[in-house]
Structure formats: C-alpha cells, structure tokens
Amino acid sequence: MAYSNVHPKEISRMSEIAISFKYQLKSYLRTKRFIALAILVALISIAVFAVEAHAGVNVINAEYSNASNYLYSFMQNITFVVVILAAFFGGNAISTDFASNYSYYILVQPARRSSLLIGRYIAALLASFSIILIYYLFAAIASFYFFGTLPLVFASSIGLVALFVLSILSFAFFLSSLFNNPQTSTVAVVILLIVALPIASSVLQGFLSVQPWFLVNYGGQVVYTIFSTHFVHFSQVVIPTKGAKFTITQYEPYTLEGIEIMLGYIIIFFLASIFTYHYKEVKN
C-alpha cells in the first residue's frame, strides 16, 4: 500500500477507498482463482448453449415457446454462480488482515479500516460482476439464436443480479470478519452459502411449508423469476406414497419482495462487517 510516508490527515477518505480498491482489484485479476472462475463460467455457458443448439432451434422453440420462458430456465444457474464468486472473492476479504505477520503490515497503515473494507468491497463486486456478465452474454446470444429476440426484462435481470451480488458479498464480508484465518473463513463461507442455505431453504419450503423470506438465496431467485410468464408465488406438489400423500411446497418471491430481502442483507451485513472490522483486535 502507498500510505507509509503520508500523514493521515493528508489522505481523504475517497483516496483511501480508491487506493484500497486499486490494489485489491489488481490482486483479484492476477490470481489463478479469477482466471479459473472466468474460464469455468464460460465453459458452463458454452456447454449449455452447445447442447441446446445441437438439439435444434425447432426443439427449443417447441419446449419453451418464447424467449422469456427460455431465459427463465437458462438463468436459474446464475444464482449458484453468484454464490460461488462471492464466496471466493469475499470469503477471506477481511480475515486475511488478521493472519499472522500480514496484519502487522496492513493494519498499521494510516488509513481508516472502513475505507479499506469499502475499497475491497467494490473490487470484489467488479471482479464478480465481470465474470457474471460472461454468463449473461451467452444467455443473450442463445436468446437471439433460438428466438430472434431478447426480452426487455433482460436489463432488469442484470440490475437484480448486481443487487444479489452486493447482498451475498455483504454476507460473505461479515462472515470473513469473524475469523482470523483466511483459509478457515473461506471454507466457512463456502459451506454456509453453497450448502447450508440451500438445504435450509429446501427444508423450510418442502417439508415445513414455511416461506424463507429471511434467506438471501430465496430473495435472489428474482434474478430469473422476472422472466416468468406464468409466475406462481406459492405452489404445492402432491406425491402419493404407500398409505399417505406427501406434499412438497415451493415459494417464489415477488420481485419487490426479493429486492427488499437483498437490500436488507446489504444494509445489515455490510454495516455489521464494518463495525466488526473496525473494532477487531489483532491477537498474539
């Protein structure tokens, strides 16, 4: 960092954020993790498109009937992609500063911790969003290829996915602030976001018939439900079994509801991460 010979009062908050953002973004772009994730998302997008193109335009048209229904299906994978990206870019964003030796360099710099965090937060957003746009690019190509059009709500979906990235990153940054080891925090974030939350959502809906309005992954579904031409907020599927009937419940959030959930996560967990990072002490 370039703070060492400058008095704290001579550095504005915006300058601190800009420097933090610059170095963090460079760090992301130079890592094998960023390159690997970008390649992985591109390969997944290409594979999905290739399989459907091989099936033929007529088959896809018959199955989905219009571009909106097609994108509703195609974009369902994007929520998983967002969670993976946010977990890897935000999982160790704060805990790294409290690892042995490294903390004695970064935390003695004459810069506000909140500025460091905000800069990293913006860098993580841009790194994640740049990869997500790869998926959206192939979604747009596929929509034009099979249906010759792109629904107007496609732009709205991009805005919603940006909101979803911010909410997941806020949650990941907060979790990262609770740990002193970057490897441990990354694993914890990955397990919680990729395993625990989806399981909790499935159990609450399918077995307990409870709407998981307090889970960010539930709210994030609006990224693809906005394409639905036959939106159903609440549905039940009855599965007959020996001697009884088993009912599985499924909820899909209204667009405004999803936005409110994501905004709640952004505000609560971003502020919580700043508070925790600001007051956390280096031990040993």
N, C-alpha and C positions, 0 to 999 in steps of 0.2 A: 504493500500500500504506500501511497505517496504523501503521507501526513507528517513524517517524522520531524522535519525541520520547520514546521509551520505552527504558529501559536493557535490554540483552539478558537479564539475569538476572530481570527482572520479567515476562518473557513465557514461559509454559510451552510445551512442545513441542506440546501439544494446541491451544493458542491459535494458534500459528504455522500449524499444519496447517489449522485452521478458517478463518483469515483467507485463506490461500492458496486454499483450496477455494472460499470465497465469491467472491473476485474472479475466479478462473478460470471458475467456473460462470457468473457474470454475463457474462463475456466471450464464452463459448460461446453462450449463449442470445440474445445481442444481435446475433450475426453473421448475415449472409446465408447463410453456409455451413450453419449449423444449420437454418435455416428451409428452405433449398433441399433439404437431405438428407431432412428430415422429409416434405416435400411429395413428393419423388421416391419414397421408400419407400411412402408412402400411395398414390400413383398406380400404382405397380407392383402393389401388393396389390389395389387396386380393379380394375385391368385383368385380372389373373389370375382373380379371382373372377367378374368380369363375363363373360369368355369362357366359363368353365365353366358359369355359370348359364344362359347363352344356349344352351349345348349341351343342357341339361336334366338334371334330377335322375336320371332313368332311365338316361341315357347314362353319367353319372359313377358311379352305383351299379354298372352293368354292368362298367365299366372297372376299378374299384378294389375292389369288393365290400364293403369296410368302411372305417371312419374311419381306422384305423391305416395301412392301405396308402395311403389318400389323403393323409394328412399326411406320410408318408414322401416322397412326391413333391413336395407343396406346399412343404415346409420345406427342400428341397435348395438353394433360392436364398438361404437365410438366412446361410449361411457366407460367401457373396460380399458380402452386405450388411454383415456384421460387419467384414470386412476393409476395406471402403471407409470405414466410420465410424471405425474405429481408426486407419487411415492418415491421415485428415484431422484427427482430434482429437488424435492422438498424434504425428503426423509432425514438428511443429515445437514440441512442448511444452517442450523443453529448449534447442534451438538458438536460439530467439528471444532467450534471455538473453545470448547471445554475439554478437549482431548489433551493429553499430556504434551507439554512443550509448546504446542501450537498456540494455546491460549495466552501464553506469556508474550507472544509477539502481537497477536491481533487485538487483544483487549487492552493493551497499554497505549494504543494509538489514540491521539487526541481527537476522537470522533465519537459522536453520540451512538450508543448501541442501537437506538431506534432507527437512525439513519442507515447503519449497516444492514439492518434487517430489511428495511424498505427497499433498498437497492437490490438486495438479493432476491427479494420477493418479485420485483419487476423483472429481473433477469430470468428467474425460474418461469415466470409467466410467458415471456417471449420465447424461451427455449422450448417450452412445452407446446405453445401455440404454433410455432413454426413447423413442428412435426405433425400436429393435428391437421394443419392446412394441407398436408400431403394427402391425407385420407379424404378430405373434402374435395380436393382436386380430382381424385379418381371417382368420387361419387358424382361430381358434376359431369365428368366425361361419360360415365356409364349412363346417366340420365339422358344426356343428349344422344348417345349411341342407340339406346333402346327405344326412346320415346320422342326424340327430337325436340325436347323442351326441358326447361328447368323451372320448377315451381317458385313462385315469388317468396314463399316462406323459407327458401334455402338461405337467404341472407339473415333471416330471423334466427335460424338454427345456428348460424355462425356466431351471432351475438350471444345466444344462450349457452353455447359451448364455452365461450370466453368466460361467462359468468360461472359456469360449472368448474372450469379450471381454477379460477380465483378461489372458489369455495373449498375445493379439495386441497389446494395449496395452503390456504389458511389453516385448515385442519392439520395438514402434514407439518407445517412450521410449528404449530403449537405442540404437537407430539414430540417433535425434534427438540424443542426447548426443555423437555422434561428429562432428557438423557445427557450423559457426559461422554458417551462413546458413539461415534458416528455409525459404526457398523451395527451396533445394537439398535440405535434409533431407526435406521433404515429398515432393518428386519421387522421391527415392531410396527412401523408404518405400513409396510407391505402386507404383513399378516392381517392387520386390522382393516385396511382399506380393501384388499383384494379377497380376503377370506371371511373375516368376521362380519363385516357389514352386510355383504350379500347373503350370508347364511341367516343373519338376524332378520333381514327384510323378508326372505322366503318363509321363515318360520312364522313370523308375525302375520303375514298375509295368508299363507296357505293353510296353516294349522290352527291359528288363533283368531283369524278373521279380524285382525287389527290393522288399521291403516297406519303405515310407518311414516307419518308426516314429519317426524323428528330426525329422519335419516337423510343425509345429503345425497346418497346414491339413489334414493327414491325421488327426490326433487330433481335430480339430474336427468331423469327419464324424459323431461320435456324437450331435450335436445332432439329426440326422434319422434316423440308423440305429436309434435307440432305438425308433422307430415300426415298424420292420420286423417283419413276422410270419413271414417266411421268410429270416432272417438267414443270409448266407453270408460267412464271413471271407475265403475265397480262391476265386476263380473264374477260368476261362480260356475265351476265345472263339477258336475256330479259324477263320481267314479263308482260304479257298482262293484261291491265285493261280496263275499260269502256272508250272508246273514245281515248285511248292513250296506249303507251307502256312504261313501267318503266324499266330502265336499272340499274342493280347493278354491280359495278366494284369491282374487287378484285385483289390485288397485293400480290405476294410472293417474298421475297428478294432473290437475288442471294447469294450464300454462302459468297463470298468475300465482297459483299455489307453489309451483316449482320455483318460480323466481323468488318468492318470499322465503322459502326454505334456504335457497342458496345465499341470498343476501344475509339471512340470519347467521349462517355459518361464516360468511366473510367478516361480518362485523364482530361477532363474538370471539371467534378463534384468532383472528388477526390481532385484535386488541389484547387478547389473552397472551398471545405469543410475545408481543412487545413488552407487556408487563413482566412476564416470566424472564425474558432475556435481560431486561433492564436490571432486575434485582437479583439475578442468579449470581452466586459467588463461585470463584474457582477454588476447588479443594485440592489439598495435597500439593 
